């Protein structure tokens, strides 16, 4: 391959993937063409893209970025999967795809510049909460004590309000209220 073609491919990688910080490397070797199209179409519906990459050119292009951490897992035929809301969602999709297409090989992933090597790393990454899930967990933790406090105040308070209303009703009906004890 000529130097001009390599430069063109590297520029294409920068144009398409330059803004990415997180991605997964998979191997689709052993997947027939129809299954490959099915996988890609299903992923596209979830806003996940899959791009075949040339290992050395990819490593050279992204050596100084967070994607450069993927270099150790770039062996053999590889595809880069990226998109959705986060790489965690991409990892979940590929872990689910493994059940139907066991020939898919999960080679690794990078999240915030940290490499998760091999299928174990990608499976571990798939169990992380997404950004929205993490925010929801934080909000629940923050609101939890407040809810308990409101419940503690509201419980005895509602009993007291009930007693006051009962006394008020008796007084309105002209009944006398006797002293207890």
Rosetta constraint file for C-alpha pairs under 8 A:
AtomPair CA 1 CA 5 HARMONIC 6.47 0.50
AtomPair CA 1 CA 6 HARMONIC 6.86 0.50
AtomPair CA 2 CA 6 HARMONIC 6.37 0.50
AtomPair CA 3 CA 7 HARMONIC 6.11 0.50
AtomPair CA 4 CA 8 HARMONIC 6.12 0.50
AtomPair CA 5 CA 9 HARMONIC 6.17 0.50
AtomPair CA 6 CA 10 HARMONIC 6.11 0.50
AtomPair CA 6 CA 57 HARMONIC 7.24 0.50
AtomPair CA 7 CA 11 HARMONIC 6.10 0.50
AtomPair CA 8 CA 12 HARMONIC 6.18 0.50
AtomPair CA 9 CA 13 HARMONIC 6.24 0.50
AtomPair CA 9 CA 57 HARMONIC 7.69 0.50
AtomPair CA 10 CA 14 HARMONIC 6.30 0.50
AtomPair CA 10 CA 57 HARMONIC 6.27 0.50
AtomPair CA 10 CA 58 HARMONIC 7.10 0.50
AtomPair CA 10 CA 61 HARMONIC 5.87 0.50
AtomPair CA 11 CA 15 HARMONIC 6.10 0.50
AtomPair CA 12 CA 16 HARMONIC 6.11 0.50
AtomPair CA 13 CA 17 HARMONIC 5.53 0.50
AtomPair CA 13 CA 18 HARMONIC 6.94 0.50
AtomPair CA 13 CA 58 HARMONIC 7.27 0.50
AtomPair CA 13 CA 61 HARMONIC 7.37 0.50
AtomPair CA 14 CA 18 HARMONIC 4.38 0.50
AtomPair CA 14 CA 61 HARMONIC 7.12 0.50
AtomPair CA 20 CA 67 HARMONIC 7.45 0.50
AtomPair CA 21 CA 65 HARMONIC 7.55 0.50
AtomPair CA 21 CA 66 HARMONIC 5.48 0.50
AtomPair CA 21 CA 67 HARMONIC 5.87 0.50
AtomPair CA 21 CA 110 HARMONIC 7.70 0.50
AtomPair CA 21 CA 111 HARMONIC 7.09 0.50
AtomPair CA 21 CA 112 HARMONIC 6.54 0.50
AtomPair CA 21 CA 113 HARMONIC 7.17 0.50
AtomPair CA 22 CA 66 HARMONIC 7.39 0.50
AtomPair CA 22 CA 67 HARMONIC 6.64 0.50
AtomPair CA 22 CA 82 HARMONIC 7.16 0.50
AtomPair CA 22 CA 86 HARMONIC 7.68 0.50
AtomPair CA 22 CA 87 HARMONIC 5.87 0.50
AtomPair CA 22 CA 109 HARMONIC 7.37 0.50
AtomPair CA 22 CA 110 HARMONIC 5.24 0.50
AtomPair CA 22 CA 111 HARMONIC 4.92 0.50
AtomPair CA 22 CA 112 HARMONIC 6.54 0.50
AtomPair CA 22 CA 113 HARMONIC 7.53 0.50
AtomPair CA 23 CA 67 HARMONIC 7.34 0.50
AtomPair CA 23 CA 80 HARMONIC 6.60 0.50
AtomPair CA 23 CA 81 HARMONIC 5.77 0.50
AtomPair CA 23 CA 82 HARMONIC 4.89 0.50
AtomPair CA 23 CA 83 HARMONIC 7.89 0.50
AtomPair CA 23 CA 87 HARMONIC 5.80 0.50
AtomPair CA 23 CA 109 HARMONIC 5.69 0.50
AtomPair CA 23 CA 110 HARMONIC 5.69 0.50
AtomPair CA 23 CA 111 HARMONIC 7.19 0.50
AtomPair CA 24 CA 80 HARMONIC 5.71 0.50
AtomPair CA 24 CA 81 HARMONIC 5.09 0.50
AtomPair CA 24 CA 82 HARMONIC 6.54 0.50
AtomPair CA 24 CA 87 HARMONIC 7.22 0.50
AtomPair CA 24 CA 90 HARMONIC 7.55 0.50
AtomPair CA 24 CA 91 HARMONIC 7.14 0.50
AtomPair CA 24 CA 106 HARMONIC 7.88 0.50
AtomPair CA 24 CA 107 HARMONIC 7.66 0.50
AtomPair CA 24 CA 108 HARMONIC 5.82 0.50
AtomPair CA 24 CA 109 HARMONIC 4.11 0.50
AtomPair CA 24 CA 110 HARMONIC 6.53 0.50
AtomPair CA 24 CA 122 HARMONIC 7.80 0.50
AtomPair CA 25 CA 70 HARMONIC 7.63 0.50
AtomPair CA 25 CA 73 HARMONIC 7.58 0.50
AtomPair CA 25 CA 74 HARMONIC 7.65 0.50
AtomPair CA 25 CA 78 HARMONIC 6.39 0.50
AtomPair CA 25 CA 79 HARMONIC 5.71 0.50
AtomPair CA 25 CA 80 HARMONIC 4.76 0.50
AtomPair CA 25 CA 81 HARMONIC 6.28 0.50
AtomPair CA 25 CA 106 HARMONIC 6.56 0.50
AtomPair CA 25 CA 107 HARMONIC 5.42 0.50
AtomPair CA 25 CA 108 HARMONIC 5.34 0.50
AtomPair CA 25 CA 109 HARMONIC 5.98 0.50
AtomPair CA 26 CA 78 HARMONIC 5.71 0.50
AtomPair CA 26 CA 79 HARMONIC 5.32 0.50
AtomPair CA 26 CA 80 HARMONIC 6.45 0.50
AtomPair CA 26 CA 81 HARMONIC 7.29 0.50
AtomPair CA 26 CA 104 HARMONIC 6.95 0.50
AtomPair CA 26 CA 105 HARMONIC 5.54 0.50
AtomPair CA 26 CA 106 HARMONIC 4.66 0.50
AtomPair CA 26 CA 107 HARMONIC 5.26 0.50
AtomPair CA 26 CA 108 HARMONIC 7.15 0.50
AtomPair CA 27 CA 76 HARMONIC 7.99 0.50
AtomPair CA 27 CA 77 HARMONIC 6.00 0.50
AtomPair CA 27 CA 78 HARMONIC 4.79 0.50
AtomPair CA 27 CA 79 HARMONIC 5.92 0.50
AtomPair CA 27 CA 104 HARMONIC 5.85 0.50
AtomPair CA 27 CA 105 HARMONIC 4.96 0.50
AtomPair CA 27 CA 106 HARMONIC 6.59 0.50
AtomPair CA 27 CA 107 HARMONIC 7.09 0.50
AtomPair CA 28 CA 36 HARMONIC 7.64 0.50
AtomPair CA 28 CA 77 HARMONIC 7.72 0.50
AtomPair CA 28 CA 78 HARMONIC 7.23 0.50
AtomPair CA 28 CA 79 HARMONIC 7.20 0.50
AtomPair CA 28 CA 103 HARMONIC 7.12 0.50
AtomPair CA 28 CA 104 HARMONIC 5.17 0.50
AtomPair CA 28 CA 105 HARMONIC 6.72 0.50
AtomPair CA 29 CA 77 HARMONIC 6.93 0.50
AtomPair CA 29 CA 103 HARMONIC 7.20 0.50
AtomPair CA 29 CA 104 HARMONIC 7.06 0.50
AtomPair CA 30 CA 103 HARMONIC 5.83 0.50
AtomPair CA 30 CA 104 HARMONIC 7.55 0.50
AtomPair CA 31 CA 35 HARMONIC 6.22 0.50
AtomPair CA 31 CA 36 HARMONIC 6.04 0.50
AtomPair CA 31 CA 101 HARMONIC 7.67 0.50
AtomPair CA 31 CA 103 HARMONIC 6.40 0.50
AtomPair CA 31 CA 104 HARMONIC 7.25 0.50
AtomPair CA 32 CA 36 HARMONIC 6.07 0.50
AtomPair CA 33 CA 37 HARMONIC 6.20 0.50
AtomPair CA 34 CA 38 HARMONIC 6.22 0.50
AtomPair CA 35 CA 39 HARMONIC 6.06 0.50
AtomPair CA 36 CA 40 HARMONIC 6.16 0.50
AtomPair CA 37 CA 41 HARMONIC 5.98 0.50
AtomPair CA 38 CA 42 HARMONIC 6.13 0.50
AtomPair CA 39 CA 43 HARMONIC 6.14 0.50
AtomPair CA 39 CA 97 HARMONIC 7.99 0.50
AtomPair CA 40 CA 44 HARMONIC 5.94 0.50
AtomPair CA 40 CA 49 HARMONIC 7.48 0.50
AtomPair CA 40 CA 50 HARMONIC 6.97 0.50
AtomPair CA 41 CA 45 HARMONIC 6.41 0.50
AtomPair CA 42 CA 46 HARMONIC 6.88 0.50
AtomPair CA 43 CA 47 HARMONIC 6.41 0.50
AtomPair CA 43 CA 48 HARMONIC 5.02 0.50
AtomPair CA 43 CA 49 HARMONIC 6.76 0.50
AtomPair CA 43 CA 93 HARMONIC 7.88 0.50
AtomPair CA 44 CA 48 HARMONIC 5.12 0.50
AtomPair CA 44 CA 49 HARMONIC 6.05 0.50
AtomPair CA 46 CA 84 HARMONIC 6.42 0.50
AtomPair CA 47 CA 83 HARMONIC 5.87 0.50
AtomPair CA 47 CA 84 HARMONIC 4.99 0.50
AtomPair CA 48 CA 81 HARMONIC 6.82 0.50
AtomPair CA 48 CA 82 HARMONIC 5.64 0.50
AtomPair CA 48 CA 83 HARMONIC 4.46 0.50
AtomPair CA 48 CA 84 HARMONIC 5.29 0.50
AtomPair CA 48 CA 90 HARMONIC 6.82 0.50
AtomPair CA 49 CA 81 HARMONIC 5.61 0.50
AtomPair CA 49 CA 82 HARMONIC 5.45 0.50
AtomPair CA 49 CA 83 HARMONIC 5.93 0.50
AtomPair CA 50 CA 79 HARMONIC 6.22 0.50
AtomPair CA 50 CA 80 HARMONIC 5.52 0.50
AtomPair CA 50 CA 81 HARMONIC 4.45 0.50
AtomPair CA 50 CA 82 HARMONIC 6.65 0.50
AtomPair CA 51 CA 79 HARMONIC 5.28 0.50
AtomPair CA 51 CA 80 HARMONIC 5.15 0.50
AtomPair CA 51 CA 81 HARMONIC 6.56 0.50
AtomPair CA 52 CA 78 HARMONIC 6.02 0.50
AtomPair CA 52 CA 79 HARMONIC 4.15 0.50
AtomPair CA 52 CA 80 HARMONIC 6.19 0.50
AtomPair CA 53 CA 57 HARMONIC 7.87 0.50
AtomPair CA 53 CA 58 HARMONIC 6.42 0.50
AtomPair CA 53 CA 78 HARMONIC 6.11 0.50
AtomPair CA 53 CA 79 HARMONIC 5.75 0.50
AtomPair CA 53 CA 80 HARMONIC 6.74 0.50
AtomPair CA 54 CA 58 HARMONIC 5.87 0.50
AtomPair CA 54 CA 77 HARMONIC 7.98 0.50
AtomPair CA 54 CA 78 HARMONIC 7.53 0.50
AtomPair CA 55 CA 59 HARMONIC 6.07 0.50
AtomPair CA 55 CA 71 HARMONIC 7.80 0.50
AtomPair CA 55 CA 74 HARMONIC 5.56 0.50
AtomPair CA 55 CA 75 HARMONIC 6.90 0.50
AtomPair CA 55 CA 76 HARMONIC 7.91 0.50
AtomPair CA 55 CA 78 HARMONIC 7.40 0.50
AtomPair CA 56 CA 60 HARMONIC 6.10 0.50
AtomPair CA 57 CA 61 HARMONIC 6.00 0.50
AtomPair CA 58 CA 62 HARMONIC 6.16 0.50
AtomPair CA 59 CA 63 HARMONIC 5.48 0.50
AtomPair CA 59 CA 68 HARMONIC 6.06 0.50
AtomPair CA 59 CA 70 HARMONIC 7.80 0.50
AtomPair CA 59 CA 71 HARMONIC 5.62 0.50
AtomPair CA 62 CA 66 HARMONIC 7.58 0.50
AtomPair CA 62 CA 67 HARMONIC 5.87 0.50
AtomPair CA 62 CA 68 HARMONIC 4.90 0.50
AtomPair CA 63 CA 67 HARMONIC 7.36 0.50
AtomPair CA 63 CA 68 HARMONIC 4.36 0.50
AtomPair CA 63 CA 69 HARMONIC 7.70 0.50
AtomPair CA 63 CA 71 HARMONIC 7.98 0.50
AtomPair CA 64 CA 68 HARMONIC 6.15 0.50
AtomPair CA 65 CA 69 HARMONIC 7.74 0.50
AtomPair CA 66 CA 110 HARMONIC 7.49 0.50
AtomPair CA 66 CA 112 HARMONIC 6.86 0.50
AtomPair CA 66 CA 113 HARMONIC 4.49 0.50
AtomPair CA 66 CA 114 HARMONIC 7.85 0.50
AtomPair CA 67 CA 110 HARMONIC 6.75 0.50
AtomPair CA 67 CA 113 HARMONIC 6.97 0.50
AtomPair CA 69 CA 110 HARMONIC 6.78 0.50
AtomPair CA 69 CA 113 HARMONIC 6.46 0.50
AtomPair CA 69 CA 114 HARMONIC 7.03 0.50
AtomPair CA 69 CA 115 HARMONIC 6.00 0.50
AtomPair CA 70 CA 74 HARMONIC 6.64 0.50
AtomPair CA 70 CA 108 HARMONIC 7.15 0.50
AtomPair CA 70 CA 109 HARMONIC 6.88 0.50
AtomPair CA 70 CA 110 HARMONIC 6.56 0.50
AtomPair CA 70 CA 115 HARMONIC 6.61 0.50
AtomPair CA 73 CA 107 HARMONIC 5.95 0.50
AtomPair CA 73 CA 108 HARMONIC 6.28 0.50
AtomPair CA 73 CA 117 HARMONIC 6.95 0.50
AtomPair CA 73 CA 118 HARMONIC 7.74 0.50
AtomPair CA 74 CA 78 HARMONIC 6.82 0.50
AtomPair CA 74 CA 107 HARMONIC 7.90 0.50
AtomPair CA 81 CA 90 HARMONIC 7.16 0.50
AtomPair CA 82 CA 87 HARMONIC 6.50 0.50
AtomPair CA 82 CA 90 HARMONIC 6.57 0.50
AtomPair CA 83 CA 87 HARMONIC 6.97 0.50
AtomPair CA 83 CA 90 HARMONIC 7.07 0.50
AtomPair CA 84 CA 89 HARMONIC 6.57 0.50
AtomPair CA 84 CA 90 HARMONIC 6.67 0.50
AtomPair CA 85 CA 89 HARMONIC 6.85 0.50
AtomPair CA 85 CA 130 HARMONIC 7.99 0.50
AtomPair CA 86 CA 90 HARMONIC 6.82 0.50
AtomPair CA 86 CA 130 HARMONIC 6.76 0.50
AtomPair CA 86 CA 131 HARMONIC 7.59 0.50
AtomPair CA 87 CA 91 HARMONIC 6.09 0.50
AtomPair CA 87 CA 111 HARMONIC 7.00 0.50
AtomPair CA 88 CA 92 HARMONIC 6.22 0.50
AtomPair CA 88 CA 125 HARMONIC 6.07 0.50
AtomPair CA 88 CA 126 HARMONIC 5.19 0.50
AtomPair CA 88 CA 127 HARMONIC 7.65 0.50
AtomPair CA 88 CA 128 HARMONIC 6.58 0.50
AtomPair CA 88 CA 129 HARMONIC 7.36 0.50
AtomPair CA 88 CA 130 HARMONIC 6.12 0.50
AtomPair CA 89 CA 93 HARMONIC 6.25 0.50
AtomPair CA 89 CA 126 HARMONIC 6.93 0.50
AtomPair CA 89 CA 130 HARMONIC 7.08 0.50
AtomPair CA 90 CA 94 HARMONIC 6.37 0.50
AtomPair CA 90 CA 126 HARMONIC 7.91 0.50
AtomPair CA 91 CA 95 HARMONIC 6.12 0.50
AtomPair CA 91 CA 122 HARMONIC 6.04 0.50
AtomPair CA 91 CA 123 HARMONIC 7.00 0.50
AtomPair CA 91 CA 125 HARMONIC 6.65 0.50
AtomPair CA 91 CA 126 HARMONIC 4.91 0.50
AtomPair CA 92 CA 96 HARMONIC 6.19 0.50
AtomPair CA 92 CA 123 HARMONIC 7.61 0.50
AtomPair CA 92 CA 126 HARMONIC 4.74 0.50
AtomPair CA 92 CA 127 HARMONIC 7.61 0.50
AtomPair CA 93 CA 97 HARMONIC 6.11 0.50
AtomPair CA 94 CA 98 HARMONIC 6.19 0.50
AtomPair CA 94 CA 106 HARMONIC 7.90 0.50
AtomPair CA 95 CA 99 HARMONIC 7.27 0.50
AtomPair CA 95 CA 122 HARMONIC 7.86 0.50
AtomPair CA 95 CA 123 HARMONIC 6.50 0.50
AtomPair CA 95 CA 126 HARMONIC 7.42 0.50
AtomPair CA 96 CA 100 HARMONIC 7.48 0.50
AtomPair CA 97 CA 101 HARMONIC 5.81 0.50
AtomPair CA 97 CA 102 HARMONIC 7.76 0.50
AtomPair CA 97 CA 104 HARMONIC 7.97 0.50
AtomPair CA 98 CA 102 HARMONIC 4.76 0.50
AtomPair CA 98 CA 103 HARMONIC 7.41 0.50
AtomPair CA 98 CA 104 HARMONIC 6.21 0.50
AtomPair CA 105 CA 119 HARMONIC 7.24 0.50
AtomPair CA 106 CA 118 HARMONIC 5.99 0.50
AtomPair CA 106 CA 119 HARMONIC 4.73 0.50
AtomPair CA 106 CA 122 HARMONIC 6.79 0.50
AtomPair CA 107 CA 117 HARMONIC 6.32 0.50
AtomPair CA 107 CA 118 HARMONIC 4.49 0.50
AtomPair CA 107 CA 119 HARMONIC 5.92 0.50
AtomPair CA 107 CA 122 HARMONIC 7.81 0.50
AtomPair CA 108 CA 115 HARMONIC 7.01 0.50
AtomPair CA 108 CA 116 HARMONIC 5.39 0.50
AtomPair CA 108 CA 117 HARMONIC 4.23 0.50
AtomPair CA 108 CA 118 HARMONIC 4.74 0.50
AtomPair CA 108 CA 119 HARMONIC 6.53 0.50
AtomPair CA 108 CA 121 HARMONIC 6.41 0.50
AtomPair CA 108 CA 122 HARMONIC 5.87 0.50
AtomPair CA 109 CA 115 HARMONIC 5.80 0.50
AtomPair CA 109 CA 116 HARMONIC 5.05 0.50
AtomPair CA 109 CA 117 HARMONIC 6.43 0.50
AtomPair CA 109 CA 121 HARMONIC 7.27 0.50
AtomPair CA 109 CA 122 HARMONIC 6.03 0.50
AtomPair CA 110 CA 114 HARMONIC 5.31 0.50
AtomPair CA 110 CA 115 HARMONIC 4.52 0.50
AtomPair CA 110 CA 116 HARMONIC 5.97 0.50
AtomPair CA 111 CA 115 HARMONIC 6.76 0.50
AtomPair CA 111 CA 116 HARMONIC 7.84 0.50
AtomPair CA 116 CA 120 HARMONIC 7.88 0.50
AtomPair CA 116 CA 121 HARMONIC 4.28 0.50
AtomPair CA 116 CA 122 HARMONIC 6.05 0.50
AtomPair CA 116 CA 125 HARMONIC 7.28 0.50
AtomPair CA 117 CA 121 HARMONIC 4.97 0.50
AtomPair CA 117 CA 122 HARMONIC 7.02 0.50
AtomPair CA 118 CA 122 HARMONIC 6.53 0.50
AtomPair CA 119 CA 123 HARMONIC 6.03 0.50
AtomPair CA 120 CA 124 HARMONIC 6.05 0.50
AtomPair CA 121 CA 125 HARMONIC 6.12 0.50
AtomPair CA 122 CA 126 HARMONIC 6.16 0.50
AtomPair CA 123 CA 127 HARMONIC 6.74 0.50
AtomPair CA 124 CA 128 HARMONIC 7.13 0.50
AtomPair CA 129 CA 133 HARMONIC 5.43 0.50
AtomPair CA 129 CA 134 HARMONIC 5.63 0.50
AtomPair CA 130 CA 134 HARMONIC 6.07 0.50
AtomPair CA 131 CA 135 HARMONIC 6.22 0.50
AtomPair CA 132 CA 136 HARMONIC 6.20 0.50
AtomPair CA 133 CA 137 HARMONIC 6.19 0.50
AtomPair CA 134 CA 138 HARMONIC 6.19 0.50
AtomPair CA 135 CA 139 HARMONIC 6.13 0.50
AtomPair CA 136 CA 140 HARMONIC 6.15 0.50
AtomPair CA 137 CA 141 HARMONIC 6.21 0.50
AtomPair CA 138 CA 142 HARMONIC 6.16 0.50
AtomPair CA 139 CA 143 HARMONIC 6.02 0.50
AtomPair CA 140 CA 144 HARMONIC 5.73 0.50
AtomPair CA 141 CA 145 HARMONIC 7.57 0.50
AtomPair CA 142 CA 146 HARMONIC 7.59 0.50
AtomPair CA 143 CA 147 HARMONIC 6.20 0.50
AtomPair CA 144 CA 148 HARMONIC 6.41 0.50
AtomPair CA 145 CA 149 HARMONIC 6.15 0.50
AtomPair CA 146 CA 150 HARMONIC 6.16 0.50
AtomPair CA 147 CA 151 HARMONIC 6.07 0.50
AtomPair CA 148 CA 152 HARMONIC 6.07 0.50
AtomPair CA 149 CA 153 HARMONIC 6.17 0.50
AtomPair CA 150 CA 154 HARMONIC 5.73 0.50
AtomPair CA 151 CA 155 HARMONIC 5.86 0.50
AtomPair CA 152 CA 156 HARMONIC 7.06 0.50
AtomPair CA 153 CA 157 HARMONIC 5.99 0.50
AtomPair CA 154 CA 158 HARMONIC 5.81 0.50
AtomPair CA 155 CA 159 HARMONIC 6.65 0.50
AtomPair CA 156 CA 160 HARMONIC 6.28 0.50
AtomPair CA 157 CA 161 HARMONIC 6.17 0.50
AtomPair CA 158 CA 162 HARMONIC 6.17 0.50
AtomPair CA 159 CA 163 HARMONIC 6.39 0.50
AtomPair CA 160 CA 164 HARMONIC 6.24 0.50
AtomPair CA 161 CA 165 HARMONIC 6.13 0.50
AtomPair CA 162 CA 166 HARMONIC 6.19 0.50
AtomPair CA 163 CA 167 HARMONIC 6.24 0.50
AtomPair CA 164 CA 168 HARMONIC 6.08 0.50
AtomPair CA 165 CA 169 HARMONIC 6.06 0.50
AtomPair CA 166 CA 170 HARMONIC 6.24 0.50
AtomPair CA 167 CA 171 HARMONIC 6.19 0.50
AtomPair CA 167 CA 177 HARMONIC 7.51 0.50
AtomPair CA 168 CA 172 HARMONIC 6.14 0.50
AtomPair CA 169 CA 173 HARMONIC 6.16 0.50
AtomPair CA 170 CA 174 HARMONIC 6.30 0.50
AtomPair CA 170 CA 175 HARMONIC 5.19 0.50
AtomPair CA 170 CA 176 HARMONIC 7.13 0.50
AtomPair CA 170 CA 177 HARMONIC 7.48 0.50
AtomPair CA 171 CA 175 HARMONIC 5.52 0.50
AtomPair CA 171 CA 176 HARMONIC 6.68 0.50
AtomPair CA 171 CA 177 HARMONIC 7.63 0.50
